Amino acid sequence: MSKLKKMPEFKNETEERKFWETNDSTEYVDWSQAQSASFPNLKPSTKTISLRLPESLLDRIKIEANKRDMPYQSLIKAWLAEDVKESRHSR
């Protein structure tokens, strides 16, 4: 294998992101030595959105969430994730 280039030092994540968008990591990293890693306790990034719902629908969702003893936002996320998963498997 040819000699690898020295990994640059970055001032911040934005600078590093810009660098990797235009450079090939194989010039800096010997990927044949890479090992698989698992990070089961990492929480996925989330983004806040605004969603307008009819009040009657939101009331029904809150009732269902209360029955399950969970926050209504969590119930909405669970339902959305389940629906997306089912939709992907039914194709």
C-alpha positions as CSV (number, residue, x, y, z in Angstrom):
1,M,0.0,0.0,0.0
2,S,1.2,3.5,-0.8
3,K,2.1,5.9,2.0
4,L,-0.9,7.6,3.6
5,K,-1.2,11.3,3.8
6,K,-1.0,13.0,7.2
7,M,-4.5,13.6,8.6
8,P,-5.1,17.4,8.8
9,E,-6.2,19.0,12.0
10,F,-9.6,20.7,11.9
11,K,-10.7,23.8,13.9
12,N,-14.3,22.6,14.0
13,E,-16.8,20.1,12.6
14,T,-17.8,22.4,9.7
15,E,-14.2,22.6,8.5
16,E,-13.8,18.9,8.7
17,R,-17.1,18.3,6.8
18,K,-15.9,20.6,4.0
19,F,-12.6,18.8,3.8
20,W,-14.2,15.3,3.5
21,E,-16.7,16.5,0.9
22,T,-13.8,17.1,-1.5
23,N,-11.1,14.6,-0.4
24,D,-10.9,10.8,-0.7
25,S,-10.5,9.1,2.7
26,T,-8.5,6.3,1.3
27,E,-5.6,8.7,0.9
28,Y,-5.7,9.2,4.7
29,V,-7.0,6.0,6.2
30,D,-6.0,2.4,5.7
31,W,-9.5,1.0,5.6
32,S,-8.2,-2.6,5.4
33,Q,-7.4,-2.2,9.1
34,A,-10.9,-0.9,10.0
35,Q,-13.1,-2.8,12.5
36,S,-16.8,-2.8,12.8
37,A,-18.1,-0.7,15.7
38,S,-21.5,-0.6,17.5
39,F,-22.8,2.3,19.5
40,P,-26.1,1.1,20.9
41,N,-26.5,3.9,23.4
42,L,-26.3,6.8,21.0
43,K,-29.5,8.7,20.5
44,P,-30.3,9.7,17.0
45,S,-30.3,13.3,16.1
46,T,-33.7,14.9,16.3
47,K,-35.2,17.9,14.6
48,T,-38.1,19.9,15.9
49,I,-40.9,20.4,13.4
50,S,-44.2,22.2,13.5
51,L,-47.2,20.1,12.6
52,R,-50.7,21.4,12.4
53,L,-53.4,18.9,13.4
54,P,-57.1,19.3,13.8
55,E,-57.9,19.8,17.5
56,S,-60.2,16.8,17.6
57,L,-57.5,14.6,16.2
58,L,-54.9,15.9,18.7
59,D,-57.5,15.3,21.5
60,R,-57.9,11.7,20.4
61,I,-54.2,11.2,20.2
62,K,-53.8,12.5,23.7
63,I,-56.4,10.2,25.0
64,E,-54.6,7.2,23.3
65,A,-51.3,8.3,24.8
66,N,-52.8,8.7,28.2
67,K,-54.2,5.1,28.0
68,R,-50.6,4.0,27.3
69,D,-49.1,6.3,30.0
70,M,-46.8,8.0,27.6
71,P,-46.4,11.5,26.2
72,Y,-48.5,12.1,23.1
73,Q,-45.5,13.3,21.1
74,S,-43.8,9.9,21.8
75,L,-46.9,8.1,20.6
76,I,-47.0,10.1,17.4
77,K,-43.3,9.3,16.8
78,A,-43.9,5.6,17.5
79,W,-46.9,5.5,15.1
80,L,-45.0,7.3,12.4
81,A,-41.9,5.0,12.7
82,E,-44.2,1.9,12.7
83,D,-46.0,3.1,9.6
84,V,-42.8,3.9,7.7
85,K,-41.3,0.6,8.6
86,E,-44.4,-1.3,7.4
87,S,-44.6,0.8,4.2
88,R,-41.0,-0.1,3.4
89,H,-41.6,-3.8,3.9
90,S,-44.7,-3.9,1.8
91,R,-43.1,-2.7,-1.4
